Amino acid sequence: MRCPSCGSDYCHIIEETESKIKGYGIFKGCCGYLILGPIGWLCGLCGMGEGRTTRKAYWVCNHCGKKFRV
Ligand SMILES: [Zn+2]
């Protein structure tokens, strides 16, 4: 792989993990609060940890440090 910035062959591939964390489920939390009280809020919090993790591969130039997609 050749660097598009400086044309160097000194490139290596890296993998980055990107995670998108969903916010607090406010609607879920409100419903839970009405039905269950404070415990319902905790149910809303449970949905908070859910998130998607996407993996992306990049090439990194050892010469100039430029990062570029495959
Ligand atoms: Zn380069």
N, CA, C, O and the ligand as a Tripos MOL2 file, in Angstrom:
@<TRIPOS>MOLECULE
protein
  281   279    71     0     0
PROTEIN
NO_CHARGES

@<TRIPOS>ATOM
      1 N           0.8380   -1.2060    0.0000 N.3       1 MET1
      2 CA          0.0000    0.0000    0.0000 C.3       1 MET1
      3 C           0.8710    1.2530    0.0000 C.2       1 MET1
      4 O           1.8360    1.3590    0.7570 O.2       1 MET1
      5 N           0.5170    2.1800   -0.8480 N.am      2 ARG2
      6 CA          1.2930    3.3970   -0.9930 C.3       2 ARG2
      7 C           0.5340    4.5680   -0.3520 C.2       2 ARG2
      8 O          -0.6770    4.7110   -0.5220 O.2       2 ARG2
      9 N           1.2480    5.3660    0.3570 N.am      3 CYS3
     10 CA          0.6350    6.5220    1.0150 C.3       3 CYS3
     11 C           0.1930    7.5640   -0.0240 C.2       3 CYS3
     12 O           0.9850    7.9730   -0.8740 O.2       3 CYS3
     13 N          -1.0640    7.9870    0.0500 N.am      4 PRO4
     14 CA         -1.5460    8.9720   -0.9280 C.3       4 PRO4
     15 C          -0.9700   10.3620   -0.6960 C.2       4 PRO4
     16 O          -1.0360   11.2320   -1.5640 O.2       4 PRO4
     17 N          -0.4050   10.5530    0.4870 N.am      5 SER5
     18 CA          0.1050   11.8700    0.8280 C.3       5 SER5
     19 C           1.5560   12.0670    0.3920 C.2       5 SER5
     20 O           1.8930   13.0730   -0.2330 O.2       5 SER5
     21 N           2.4200   11.0890    0.7300 N.am      6 CYS6
     22 CA          3.8330   11.2630    0.4210 C.3       6 CYS6
     23 C           4.3790   10.1870   -0.5210 C.2       6 CYS6
     24 O           5.5220   10.2720   -0.9700 O.2       6 CYS6
     25 N           3.5560    9.1750   -0.8160 N.am      7 GLY7
     26 CA          3.9630    8.1440   -1.7570 C.3       7 GLY7
     27 C           4.8750    7.0780   -1.1760 C.2       7 GLY7
     28 O           5.4370    6.2710   -1.9170 O.2       7 GLY7
     29 N           5.0280    7.0640    0.1510 N.am      8 SER8
     30 CA          5.8920    6.0880    0.7970 C.3       8 SER8
     31 C           5.2310    4.7150    0.8650 C.2       8 SER8
     32 O           4.0120    4.6040    0.9940 O.2       8 SER8
     33 N           6.0590    3.6690    0.7770 N.am      9 ASP9
     34 CA          5.5430    2.3060    0.8870 C.3       9 ASP9
     35 C           5.4640    1.8280    2.3290 C.2       9 ASP9
     36 O           4.9320    0.7560    2.6170 O.2       9 ASP9
     37 N           5.9980    2.6360    3.2210 N.am     10 TYR10
     38 CA          6.0370    2.2630    4.6340 C.3      10 TYR10
     39 C           4.7020    2.4980    5.3260 C.2      10 TYR10
     40 O           4.5350    3.4590    6.0760 O.2      10 TYR10
     41 N           3.7510    1.6010    5.0620 N.am     11 CYS11
     42 CA          2.4450    1.7540    5.6690 C.3      11 CYS11
     43 C           2.0710    0.4770    6.4090 C.2      11 CYS11
     44 O           2.4100   -0.6280    5.9850 O.2      11 CYS11
     45 N           1.3860    0.6480    7.4930 N.am     12 HIS12
     46 CA          0.8880   -0.5270    8.1990 C.3      12 HIS12
     47 C          -0.5870   -0.3450    8.4980 C.2      12 HIS12
     48 O          -1.0970    0.7710    8.5860 O.2      12 HIS12
     49 N          -1.2550   -1.4810    8.6520 N.am     13 ILE13
     50 CA         -2.6990   -1.4300    8.8640 C.3      13 ILE13
     51 C          -3.0140   -1.4780   10.3600 C.2      13 ILE13
     52 O          -2.3890   -2.2160   11.1210 O.2      13 ILE13
     53 N          -3.9890   -0.6810   10.7550 N.am     14 ILE14
     54 CA         -4.4430   -0.7200   12.1400 C.3      14 ILE14
     55 C          -5.9620   -0.8680   12.1570 C.2      14 ILE14
     56 O          -6.6480   -0.5120   11.1990 O.2      14 ILE14
     57 N          -6.4570   -1.3850   13.2350 N.am     15 GLU15
     58 CA         -7.8970   -1.5450   13.3640 C.3      15 GLU15
     59 C          -8.3690   -0.7090   14.5490 C.2      15 GLU15
     60 O          -7.8310   -0.7970   15.6520 O.2      15 GLU15
     61 N          -9.3730    0.0910   14.2910 N.am     16 GLU16
     62 CA         -9.9030    0.9340   15.3510 C.3      16 GLU16
     63 C         -11.3100    0.5030   15.6920 C.2      16 GLU16
     64 O         -12.1020    0.1540   14.8170 O.2      16 GLU16
     65 N         -11.6000    0.5310   16.9500 N.am     17 THR17
     66 CA        -12.9670    0.2300   17.3690 C.3      17 THR17
     67 C         -13.6620    1.5070   17.7840 C.2      17 THR17
     68 O         -13.1630    2.2950   18.5870 O.2      17 THR17
     69 N         -14.8190    1.6740   17.2100 N.am     18 GLU18
     70 CA        -15.5930    2.8770   17.4560 C.3      18 GLU18
     71 C         -16.8950    2.4380   18.1040 C.2      18 GLU18
     72 O         -17.6130    1.5920   17.5700 O.2      18 GLU18
     73 N         -17.1890    3.0100   19.2430 N.am     19 SER19
     74 CA        -18.4370    2.6070   19.8870 C.3      19 SER19
     75 C         -19.3610    3.7930   20.0510 C.2      19 SER19
     76 O         -18.9630    4.8830   20.4610 O.2      19 SER19
     77 N         -20.5930    3.5390   19.7180 N.am     20 LYS20
     78 CA        -21.6080    4.5680   19.8830 C.3      20 LYS20
     79 C         -22.5130    4.1460   21.0330 C.2      20 LYS20
     80 O         -23.2120    3.1350   20.9610 O.2      20 LYS20
     81 N         -22.4830    4.9280   22.0720 N.am     21 ILE21
     82 CA        -23.2850    4.5830   23.2390 C.3      21 ILE21
     83 C         -24.5830    5.3850   23.2200 C.2      21 ILE21
     84 O         -24.5960    6.6100   23.1010 O.2      21 ILE21
     85 N         -25.6390    4.6530   23.3410 N.am     22 LYS22
     86 CA        -26.9570    5.2750   23.3680 C.3      22 LYS22
     87 C         -27.1530    6.0260   24.6820 C.2      22 LYS22
     88 O         -26.6310    5.6280   25.7230 O.2      22 LYS22
     89 N         -27.8930    7.0900   24.6180 N.am     23 GLY23
     90 CA        -28.1860    7.8660   25.8130 C.3      23 GLY23
     91 C         -29.1950    7.1710   26.7040 C.2      23 GLY23
     92 O         -29.7220    6.1050   26.3860 O.2      23 GLY23
     93 N         -29.4360    7.8030   27.8070 N.am     24 TYR24
     94 CA        -30.3980    7.2700   28.7610 C.3      24 TYR24
     95 C         -31.7780    7.1990   28.1180 C.2      24 TYR24
     96 O         -32.2420    8.1600   27.5040 O.2      24 TYR24
     97 N         -32.4210    6.0550   28.2690 N.am     25 GLY25
     98 CA        -33.7610    5.8880   27.7220 C.3      25 GLY25
     99 C         -34.7740    6.6290   28.5650 C.2      25 GLY25
    100 O         -35.4100    6.0500   29.4460 O.2      25 GLY25
    101 N         -34.9220    7.9320   28.2850 N.am     26 ILE26
    102 CA        -35.7530    8.7980   29.1350 C.3      26 ILE26
    103 C         -37.2170    8.3700   29.1120 C.2      26 ILE26
    104 O         -37.8940    8.4100   30.1390 O.2      26 ILE26
    105 N         -37.6970    7.9670   27.9580 N.am     27 PHE27
    106 CA        -39.0850    7.5390   27.8570 C.3      27 PHE27
    107 C         -39.2980    6.2570   28.6610 C.2      27 PHE27
    108 O         -40.2630    6.1180   29.4130 O.2      27 PHE27
    109 N         -38.3850    5.3520   28.4780 N.am     28 LYS28
    110 CA        -38.4150    4.0930   29.2240 C.3      28 LYS28
    111 C         -38.3600    4.3640   30.7240 C.2      28 LYS28
    112 O         -39.0730    3.7470   31.5140 O.2      28 LYS28
    113 N         -37.4970    5.3000   31.0890 N.am     29 GLY29
    114 CA        -37.3210    5.6490   32.4910 C.3      29 GLY29
    115 C         -38.5820    6.2450   33.0900 C.2      29 GLY29
    116 O         -38.9490    5.9170   34.2180 O.2      29 GLY29
    117 N         -39.2560    7.1300   32.3370 N.am     30 CYS30
    118 CA        -40.4790    7.7650   32.8170 C.3      30 CYS30
    119 C         -41.5740    6.7380   33.0280 C.2      30 CYS30
    120 O         -42.2510    6.7430   34.0560 O.2      30 CYS30
    121 N         -41.7450    5.8690   32.0650 N.am     31 CYS31
    122 CA        -42.7610    4.8270   32.1710 C.3      31 CYS31
    123 C         -42.4650    3.9330   33.3610 C.2      31 CYS31
    124 O         -43.3550    3.5530   34.1220 O.2      31 CYS31
    125 N         -41.2100    3.6150   33.4940 N.am     32 GLY32
    126 CA        -40.8020    2.7610   34.6020 C.3      32 GLY32
    127 C         -41.0630    3.4260   35.9380 C.2      32 GLY32
    128 O         -41.4520    2.7780   36.9100 O.2      32 GLY32
    129 N         -40.8410    4.7460   35.9680 N.am     33 TYR33
    130 CA        -41.0230    5.4870   37.2140 C.3      33 TYR33
    131 C         -42.4870    5.5000   37.6240 C.2      33 TYR33
    132 O         -42.8190    5.3300   38.7970 O.2      33 TYR33
    133 N         -43.3640    5.7050   36.6360 N.am     34 LEU34
    134 CA        -44.8010    5.7460   36.9040 C.3      34 LEU34
    135 C         -45.3130    4.4070   37.4150 C.2      34 LEU34
    136 O         -46.1750    4.3480   38.2910 O.2      34 LEU34
    137 N         -44.7750    3.3500   36.8610 N.am     35 ILE35
    138 CA        -45.2600    2.0220   37.2180 C.3      35 ILE35
    139 C         -44.5630    1.4720   38.4560 C.2      35 ILE35
    140 O         -45.2010    0.9580   39.3750 O.2      35 ILE35
    141 N         -43.2580    1.5920   38.4580 N.am     36 LEU36
    142 CA        -42.4870    0.9350   39.5120 C.3      36 LEU36
    143 C         -41.8400    1.8630   40.5370 C.2      36 LEU36
    144 O         -41.3170    1.4120   41.5560 O.2      36 LEU36
    145 N         -41.8820    3.1770   40.2500 N.am     37 GLY37
    146 CA        -41.2060    4.1000   41.1590 C.3      37 GLY37
    147 C         -39.7100    4.1400   40.8560 C.2      37 GLY37
    148 O         -39.2920    3.8920   39.7250 O.2      37 GLY37
    149 N         -38.9160    4.4510   41.8650 N.am     38 PRO38
    150 CA        -37.4700    4.6000   41.6450 C.3      38 PRO38
    151 C         -36.8040    3.4120   40.9540 C.2      38 PRO38
    152 O         -35.8140    3.5790   40.2420 O.2      38 PRO38
    153 N         -37.3360    2.2450   41.1610 N.am     39 ILE39
    154 CA        -36.7460    1.0600   40.5200 C.3      39 ILE39
    155 C         -36.8950    1.1530   39.0070 C.2      39 ILE39
    156 O         -36.0600    0.6630   38.2470 O.2      39 ILE39
    157 N         -38.0020    1.8080   38.5870 N.am     40 GLY40
    158 CA        -38.2390    2.0030   37.1570 C.3      40 GLY40
    159 C         -37.1520    2.8260   36.4890 C.2      40 GLY40
    160 O         -36.7940    2.5850   35.3360 O.2      40 GLY40
    161 N         -36.6290    3.8030   37.2250 N.am     41 TRP41
    162 CA        -35.5360    4.6190   36.6970 C.3      41 TRP41
    163 C         -34.3260    3.7480   36.3880 C.2      41 TRP41
    164 O         -33.6120    3.9540   35.4070 O.2      41 TRP41
    165 N         -34.1290    2.7900   37.2430 N.am     42 LEU42
    166 CA        -33.0030    1.8810   37.0370 C.3      42 LEU42
    167 C         -33.1790    1.0660   35.7690 C.2      42 LEU42
    168 O         -32.2110    0.7530   35.0750 O.2      42 LEU42
    169 N         -34.4480    0.7210   35.4690 N.am     43 CYS43
    170 CA        -34.7210   -0.0140   34.2410 C.3      43 CYS43
    171 C         -34.3460    0.8340   33.0330 C.2      43 CYS43
    172 O         -33.8080    0.3380   32.0430 O.2      43 CYS43
    173 N         -34.6500    2.1470   33.1430 N.am     44 GLY44
    174 CA        -34.2770    3.0640   32.0750 C.3      44 GLY44
    175 C         -32.7730    3.1370   31.9170 C.2      44 GLY44
    176 O         -32.2620    3.2400   30.8020 O.2      44 GLY44
    177 N         -32.0730    3.0830   33.0210 N.am     45 LEU45
    178 CA        -30.6110    3.1140   32.9980 C.3      45 LEU45
    179 C         -30.0080    1.8760   32.3720 C.2      45 LEU45
    180 O         -28.9150    1.9120   31.8070 O.2      45 LEU45
    181 N         -30.7490    0.7690   32.4840 N.am     46 CYS46
    182 CA        -30.2570   -0.4910   31.9230 C.3      46 CYS46
    183 C         -30.0250   -0.3710   30.4230 C.2      46 CYS46
    184 O         -29.0820   -0.9390   29.8740 O.2      46 CYS46
    185 N         -30.9210    0.3940   29.7670 N.am     47 GLY47
    186 CA        -30.8030    0.5470   28.3170 C.3      47 GLY47
    187 C         -29.6350    1.4130   27.8970 C.2      47 GLY47
    188 O         -29.3040    1.4880   26.7140 O.2      47 GLY47
    189 N         -29.0080    2.0690   28.8640 N.am     48 MET48
    190 CA        -27.9630    3.0170   28.5720 C.3      48 MET48
    191 C         -26.6820    2.3780   28.0370 C.2      48 MET48
    192 O         -26.0010    2.9370   27.1770 O.2      48 MET48
    193 N         -26.3800    1.2290   28.5500 N.am     49 GLY49
    194 CA        -25.1300    0.5770   28.1750 C.3      49 GLY49
    195 C         -25.1160    0.0020   26.7650 C.2      49 GLY49
    196 O         -24.0580   -0.2930   26.2090 O.2      49 GLY49
    197 N         -26.3180   -0.1540   26.1950 N.am     50 GLU50
    198 CA        -26.4060   -0.7220   24.8600 C.3      50 GLU50
    199 C         -25.7440    0.2040   23.8510 C.2      50 GLU50
    200 O         -26.0090    1.4060   23.8180 O.2      50 GLU50
    201 N         -24.9290   -0.3470   23.0790 N.am     51 GLY51
    202 CA        -24.2830    0.4700   22.0580 C.3      51 GLY51
    203 C         -23.7480   -0.4060   20.9510 C.2      51 GLY51
    204 O         -23.6110   -1.6200   21.0990 O.2      51 GLY51
    205 N         -23.4560    0.2210   19.8630 N.am     52 ARG52
    206 CA        -22.9240   -0.5150   18.7340 C.3      52 ARG52
    207 C         -21.4330   -0.2960   18.6390 C.2      52 ARG52
    208 O         -20.9310    0.8100   18.8390 O.2      52 ARG52
    209 N         -20.7530   -1.3460   18.3360 N.am     53 THR53
    210 CA        -19.3220   -1.2230   18.1370 C.3      53 THR53
    211 C         -19.0030   -1.5130   16.6720 C.2      53 THR53
    212 O         -19.3260   -2.5770   16.1430 O.2      53 THR53
    213 N         -18.3820   -0.5710   16.0570 N.am     54 THR54
    214 CA        -17.9980   -0.7690   14.6650 C.3      54 THR54
    215 C         -16.4820   -0.8050   14.5600 C.2      54 THR54
    216 O         -15.7760   -0.0370   15.2140 O.2      54 THR54
    217 N         -16.0080   -1.6990   13.7390 N.am     55 ARG55
    218 CA        -14.5690   -1.8330   13.5580 C.3      55 ARG55
    219 C         -14.1800   -1.2580   12.2070 C.2      55 ARG55
    220 O         -14.7950   -1.5410   11.1780 O.2      55 ARG55
    221 N         -13.1550   -0.4550   12.2480 N.am     56 LYS56
    222 CA        -12.6870    0.1620   11.0180 C.3      56 LYS56
    223 C         -11.1990   -0.0910   10.8530 C.2      56 LYS56
    224 O         -10.4130    0.0070   11.7950 O.2      56 LYS56
    225 N         -10.8540   -0.4120    9.6480 N.am     57 ALA57
    226 CA         -9.4430   -0.6310    9.3570 C.3      57 ALA57
    227 C          -8.8650    0.5890    8.6510 C.2      57 ALA57
    228 O          -9.4620    1.1430    7.7270 O.2      57 ALA57
    229 N          -7.7150    0.9780    9.1040 N.am     58 TYR58
    230 CA         -7.0370    2.1270    8.5110 C.3      58 TYR58
    231 C          -5.6140    1.7480    8.1540 C.2      58 TYR58
    232 O          -5.0130    0.8610    8.7600 O.2      58 TYR58
    233 N          -5.0970    2.4340    7.1650 N.am     59 TRP59
    234 CA         -3.6810    2.3460    6.8810 C.3      59 TRP59
    235 C          -3.0180    3.5680    7.5080 C.2      59 TRP59
    236 O          -3.5380    4.6800    7.4200 O.2      59 TRP59
    237 N          -1.8990    3.3570    8.1230 N.am     60 VAL60
    238 CA         -1.1610    4.4690    8.6940 C.3      60 VAL60
    239 C           0.2200    4.5140    8.0610 C.2      60 VAL60
    240 O           0.9300    3.5100    8.0010 O.2      60 VAL60
    241 N           0.5770    5.6770    7.6000 N.am     61 CYS61
    242 CA          1.8820    5.8610    6.9730 C.3      61 CYS61
    243 C           2.9510    6.0590    8.0440 C.2      61 CYS61
    244 O           2.8210    6.9210    8.9140 O.2      61 CYS61
    245 N           3.9890    5.2680    7.9700 N.am     62 ASN62
    246 CA          5.0760    5.4020    8.9390 C.3      62 ASN62
    247 C           5.9460    6.6170    8.6400 C.2      62 ASN62
    248 O           6.6780    7.1070    9.4990 O.2      62 ASN62
    249 N           5.8490    7.0770    7.4310 N.am     63 HIS63
    250 CA          6.7140    8.1740    7.0090 C.3      63 HIS63
    251 C           6.1560    9.5280    7.4430 C.2      63 HIS63
    252 O           6.8660   10.3330    8.0470 O.2      63 HIS63
    253 N           4.8710    9.7770    7.1300 N.am     64 CYS64
    254 CA          4.3030   11.0890    7.4550 C.3      64 CYS64
    255 C           3.1730   11.0090    8.4860 C.2      64 CYS64
    256 O           2.6890   12.0360    8.9630 O.2      64 CYS64
    257 N           2.7600    9.8010    8.8230 N.am     65 GLY65
    258 CA          1.7340    9.6470    9.8470 C.3      65 GLY65
    259 C           0.3050    9.8020    9.3420 C.2      65 GLY65
    260 O          -0.6420    9.8410   10.1280 O.2      65 GLY65
    261 N           0.1630    9.8890    8.0470 N.am     66 LYS66
    262 CA         -1.1580   10.0580    7.4370 C.3      66 LYS66
    263 C          -1.9830    8.7750    7.6070 C.2      66 LYS66
    264 O          -1.4960    7.6580    7.4300 O.2      66 LYS66
    265 N          -3.2420    8.9910    7.9560 N.am     67 LYS67
    266 CA         -4.1740    7.8880    8.1330 C.3      67 LYS67
    267 C          -5.1270    7.8760    6.9530 C.2      67 LYS67
    268 O          -5.6670    8.9180    6.5800 O.2      67 LYS67
    269 N          -5.3350    6.7380    6.3780 N.am     68 PHE68
    270 CA         -6.2810    6.6890    5.2670 C.3      68 PHE68
    271 C          -7.0150    5.3630    5.2190 C.2      68 PHE68
    272 O          -6.5100    4.3340    5.6660 O.2      68 PHE68
    273 N          -8.1920    5.4100    4.6780 N.am     69 ARG69
    274 CA         -9.0440    4.2210    4.5850 C.3      69 ARG69
    275 C          -8.5290    3.3050    3.4940 C.2      69 ARG69
    276 O          -7.8510    3.7250    2.5560 O.2      69 ARG69
    277 N          -8.8790    2.0300    3.6530 N.am     70 VAL70
    278 CA         -8.4650    1.0220    2.6780 C.3      70 VAL70
    279 C          -9.2540    1.2130    1.3840 C.2      70 VAL70
    280 O          -9.0590    0.4650    0.4260 O.2      70 VAL70
    281 ZN          2.9900    9.2240    4.0040 Zn       71 ZN71
@<TRIPOS>BOND
     1     1     2 1
     2     2     3 1
     3     3     4 2
     4     3     5 am
     5     5     6 1
     6     6     7 1
     7     7     8 2
     8     7     9 am
     9     9    10 1
    10    10    11 1
    11    11    12 2
    12    11    13 am
    13    13    14 1
    14    14    15 1
    15    15    16 2
    16    15    17 am
    17    17    18 1
    18    18    19 1
    19    19    20 2
    20    19    21 am
    21    21    22 1
    22    22    23 1
    23    23    24 2
    24    23    25 am
    25    25    26 1
    26    26    27 1
    27    27    28 2
    28    27    29 am
    29    29    30 1
    30    30    31 1
    31    31    32 2
    32    31    33 am
    33    33    34 1
    34    34    35 1
    35    35    36 2
    36    35    37 am
    37    37    38 1
    38    38    39 1
    39    39    40 2
    40    39    41 am
    41    41    42 1
    42    42    43 1
    43    43    44 2
    44    43    45 am
    45    45    46 1
    46    46    47 1
    47    47    48 2
    48    47    49 am
    49    49    50 1
    50    50    51 1
    51    51    52 2
    52    51    53 am
    53    53    54 1
    54    54    55 1
    55    55    56 2
    56    55    57 am
    57    57    58 1
    58    58    59 1
    59    59    60 2
    60    59    61 am
    61    61    62 1
    62    62    63 1
    63    63    64 2
    64    63    65 am
    65    65    66 1
    66    66    67 1
    67    67    68 2
    68    67    69 am
    69    69    70 1
    70    70    71 1
    71    71    72 2
    72    71    73 am
    73    73    74 1
    74    74    75 1
    75    75    76 2
    76    75    77 am
    77    77    78 1
    78    78    79 1
    79    79    80 2
    80    79    81 am
    81    81    82 1
    82    82    83 1
    83    83    84 2
    84    83    85 am
    85    85    86 1
    86    86    87 1
    87    87    88 2
    88    87    89 am
    89    89    90 1
    90    90    91 1
    91    91    92 2
    92    91    93 am
    93    93    94 1
    94    94    95 1
    95    95    96 2
    96    95    97 am
    97    97    98 1
    98    98    99 1
    99    99   100 2
   100    99   101 am
   101   101   102 1
   102   102   103 1
   103   103   104 2
   104   103   105 am
   105   105   106 1
   106   106   107 1
   107   107   108 2
   108   107   109 am
   109   109   110 1
   110   110   111 1
   111   111   112 2
   112   111   113 am
   113   113   114 1
   114   114   115 1
   115   115   116 2
   116   115   117 am
   117   117   118 1
   118   118   119 1
   119   119   120 2
   120   119   121 am
   121   121   122 1
   122   122   123 1
   123   123   124 2
   124   123   125 am
   125   125   126 1
   126   126   127 1
   127   127   128 2
   128   127   129 am
   129   129   130 1
   130   130   131 1
   131   131   132 2
   132   131   133 am
   133   133   134 1
   134   134   135 1
   135   135   136 2
   136   135   137 am
   137   137   138 1
   138   138   139 1
   139   139   140 2
   140   139   141 am
   141   141   142 1
   142   142   143 1
   143   143   144 2
   144   143   145 am
   145   145   146 1
   146   146   147 1
   147   147   148 2
   148   147   149 am
   149   149   150 1
   150   150   151 1
   151   151   152 2
   152   151   153 am
   153   153   154 1
   154   154   155 1
   155   155   156 2
   156   155   157 am
   157   157   158 1
   158   158   159 1
   159   159   160 2
   160   159   161 am
   161   161   162 1
   162   162   163 1
   163   163   164 2
   164   163   165 am
   165   165   166 1
   166   166   167 1
   167   167   168 2
   168   167   169 am
   169   169   170 1
   170   170   171 1
   171   171   172 2
   172   171   173 am
   173   173   174 1
   174   174   175 1
   175   175   176 2
   176   175   177 am
   177   177   178 1
   178   178   179 1
   179   179   180 2
   180   179   181 am
   181   181   182 1
   182   182   183 1
   183   183   184 2
   184   183   185 am
   185   185   186 1
   186   186   187 1
   187   187   188 2
   188   187   189 am
   189   189   190 1
   190   190   191 1
   191   191   192 2
   192   191   193 am
   193   193   194 1
   194   194   195 1
   195   195   196 2
   196   195   197 am
   197   197   198 1
   198   198   199 1
   199   199   200 2
   200   199   201 am
   201   201   202 1
   202   202   203 1
   203   203   204 2
   204   203   205 am
   205   205   206 1
   206   206   207 1
   207   207   208 2
   208   207   209 am
   209   209   210 1
   210   210   211 1
   211   211   212 2
   212   211   213 am
   213   213   214 1
   214   214   215 1
   215   215   216 2
   216   215   217 am
   217   217   218 1
   218   218   219 1
   219   219   220 2
   220   219   221 am
   221   221   222 1
   222   222   223 1
   223   223   224 2
   224   223   225 am
   225   225   226 1
   226   226   227 1
   227   227   228 2
   228   227   229 am
   229   229   230 1
   230   230   231 1
   231   231   232 2
   232   231   233 am
   233   233   234 1
   234   234   235 1
   235   235   236 2
   236   235   237 am
   237   237   238 1
   238   238   239 1
   239   239   240 2
   240   239   241 am
   241   241   242 1
   242   242   243 1
   243   243   244 2
   244   243   245 am
   245   245   246 1
   246   246   247 1
   247   247   248 2
   248   247   249 am
   249   249   250 1
   250   250   251 1
   251   251   252 2
   252   251   253 am
   253   253   254 1
   254   254   255 1
   255   255   256 2
   256   255   257 am
   257   257   258 1
   258   258   259 1
   259   259   260 2
   260   259   261 am
   261   261   262 1
   262   262   263 1
   263   263   264 2
   264   263   265 am
   265   265   266 1
   266   266   267 1
   267   267   268 2
   268   267   269 am
   269   269   270 1
   270   270   271 1
   271   271   272 2
   272   271   273 am
   273   273   274 1
   274   274   275 1
   275   275   276 2
   276   275   277 am
   277   277   278 1
   278   278   279 1
   279   279   280 2
@<TRIPOS>SUBSTRUCTURE
     1 MET1         2 RESIDUE 1 A MET
     2 ARG2         6 RESIDUE 1 A ARG
     3 CYS3        10 RESIDUE 1 A CYS
     4 PRO4        14 RESIDUE 1 A PRO
     5 SER5        18 RESIDUE 1 A SER
     6 CYS6        22 RESIDUE 1 A CYS
     7 GLY7        26 RESIDUE 1 A GLY
     8 SER8        30 RESIDUE 1 A SER
     9 ASP9        34 RESIDUE 1 A ASP
    10 TYR10       38 RESIDUE 1 A TYR
    11 CYS11       42 RESIDUE 1 A CYS
    12 HIS12       46 RESIDUE 1 A HIS
    13 ILE13       50 RESIDUE 1 A ILE
    14 ILE14       54 RESIDUE 1 A ILE
    15 GLU15       58 RESIDUE 1 A GLU
    16 GLU16       62 RESIDUE 1 A GLU
    17 THR17       66 RESIDUE 1 A THR
    18 GLU18       70 RESIDUE 1 A GLU
    19 SER19       74 RESIDUE 1 A SER
    20 LYS20       78 RESIDUE 1 A LYS
    21 ILE21       82 RESIDUE 1 A ILE
    22 LYS22       86 RESIDUE 1 A LYS
    23 GLY23       90 RESIDUE 1 A GLY
    24 TYR24       94 RESIDUE 1 A TYR
    25 GLY25       98 RESIDUE 1 A GLY
    26 ILE26      102 RESIDUE 1 A ILE
    27 PHE27      106 RESIDUE 1 A PHE
    28 LYS28      110 RESIDUE 1 A LYS
    29 GLY29      114 RESIDUE 1 A GLY
    30 CYS30      118 RESIDUE 1 A CYS
    31 CYS31      122 RESIDUE 1 A CYS
    32 GLY32      126 RESIDUE 1 A GLY
    33 TYR33      130 RESIDUE 1 A TYR
    34 LEU34      134 RESIDUE 1 A LEU
    35 ILE35      138 RESIDUE 1 A ILE
    36 LEU36      142 RESIDUE 1 A LEU
    37 GLY37      146 RESIDUE 1 A GLY
    38 PRO38      150 RESIDUE 1 A PRO
    39 ILE39      154 RESIDUE 1 A ILE
    40 GLY40      158 RESIDUE 1 A GLY
    41 TRP41      162 RESIDUE 1 A TRP
    42 LEU42      166 RESIDUE 1 A LEU
    43 CYS43      170 RESIDUE 1 A CYS
    44 GLY44      174 RESIDUE 1 A GLY
    45 LEU45      178 RESIDUE 1 A LEU
    46 CYS46      182 RESIDUE 1 A CYS
    47 GLY47      186 RESIDUE 1 A GLY
    48 MET48      190 RESIDUE 1 A MET
    49 GLY49      194 RESIDUE 1 A GLY
    50 GLU50      198 RESIDUE 1 A GLU
    51 GLY51      202 RESIDUE 1 A GLY
    52 ARG52      206 RESIDUE 1 A ARG
    53 THR53      210 RESIDUE 1 A THR
    54 THR54      214 RESIDUE 1 A THR
    55 ARG55      218 RESIDUE 1 A ARG
    56 LYS56      222 RESIDUE 1 A LYS
    57 ALA57      226 RESIDUE 1 A ALA
    58 TYR58      230 RESIDUE 1 A TYR
    59 TRP59      234 RESIDUE 1 A TRP
    60 VAL60      238 RESIDUE 1 A VAL
    61 CYS61      242 RESIDUE 1 A CYS
    62 ASN62      246 RESIDUE 1 A ASN
    63 HIS63      250 RESIDUE 1 A HIS
    64 CYS64      254 RESIDUE 1 A CYS
    65 GLY65      258 RESIDUE 1 A GLY
    66 LYS66      262 RESIDUE 1 A LYS
    67 LYS67      266 RESIDUE 1 A LYS
    68 PHE68      270 RESIDUE 1 A PHE
    69 ARG69      274 RESIDUE 1 A ARG
    70 VAL70      278 RESIDUE 1 A VAL
    71 ZN71       281 GROUP 0 **** ****
